[in-house]
Amino acid sequence: MAQYAILIFERETPGGIADIPPEVLEAHGRVEGRVAESGGKLVAGYATQPSAEARSLRGEKVTDGPFVEAKEALAGFFVVEARDLDHALEIASFVPIMDGGVEVRPLMG
């Protein structure tokens, strides 16, 4: 099976993870089981620190914050194994989103 990155983008909240409703956190905890039930495999999953903690490198210049400014920030990601892109999109639909979206990208290698 091929591997895909499921990138989770959300609006940042002042309280960080404390502002995430418990039912959304619980739904994230169920993603791995739903992936397995669909015939896929969760390889890895991580939440990211707030974008204020990010640093970007442009050539030799280091800047504070994310590489691109957007209304949503990268909140976390999953790496999954799926049969094909359609299956990866099905898996991405299991990811609970409050006020943002997900991006699915095939991984090389």
N, C-alpha and C positions, 0 to 999 in steps of 0.2 A: 504494500500500500504506500501511496505517496504521503508526504508530510506537508502540512499547511500551518501557517501562522494565523491565528484569529486575534486581531488587534482590537482592543476595547478602548473606545474613546467616550469620555463623559465630561460634562461640565464639572469643573473643580468646585468644591464647597469649602467654606472657611474652616469647618471643623474636621475636614478630611474623612477618614473612615467612620468617625463618630456620627457623621451626618447621614450615613447609609442606613436605610431602614432595615430592621432585623430580617424581614421577609426576603429582602434582596440578598443579604448575606447568606441566608439559608438556601436560597435558590442557587447561588454560586456553589455552595457545598454539594448540591445535587448534580452539577454538570458532569462530573466524571462518570457517575452511574448511568446517566442518560446517554453519554457518548458510547459507553460499553454496550448498552441495550441496542443502540443503532448499528452496532457492528464495527465501530471505530475504536480508537485507542487514544487516551490522553497521555501524551508524552511528558508535558510540563505545563505548569501554569503559575504565573506570578502576578502580583499586584505591584505597581510602581509607587515610588515616593512622589509627593507633590511636585509639579513642574518647577517650583521655586528651587528645588534641590538639584535640578538638571543643569548640566553644562554642555555647551555645544562647541565643537571644534570646526572652524572654517579655515582651512589651510593651516597656518600656524597660530591663528588667533583663537583664543578661548573666550567665549561669551557666557554670561549667566542665562539660565532659562533654556527652554526647548529650542530645537532647531528652527521650527516654524511656529509662528504665533497663530493660534486658532481659538475659536470659542470653546472647543472641546480639547481636552488634553489626553494623552495616552495614559490610561488608568491601569492597564495590565494587559496580559496576553496569555494565550494558550498555544501550545504546539500540539497538533493532533495528527494521527494517521487516519486517512480516509480513502475510500475506494477511488474517488474522483472529486472534481471541484463541486459538483452538485451535492455529493455526500458531505463535503466540508461545509457547504452553505447550510445544509440541514443541521449539522452540528452547531454552527454559529448561531442558529436560531434558538438554541438551548440557553445561550448566555443572557442573563437578565440585564436589561439596560434601563436606567432611570431617565436620562435626558441626553442621549447621545446615540451612538451606533457602533457597529463592528465592521471591520474590514478583513477580508479573507485573502491571503496571499499564498500561492504555492511556494514551497521552499526548494531551493536548488541543492543538488548534491545527494 
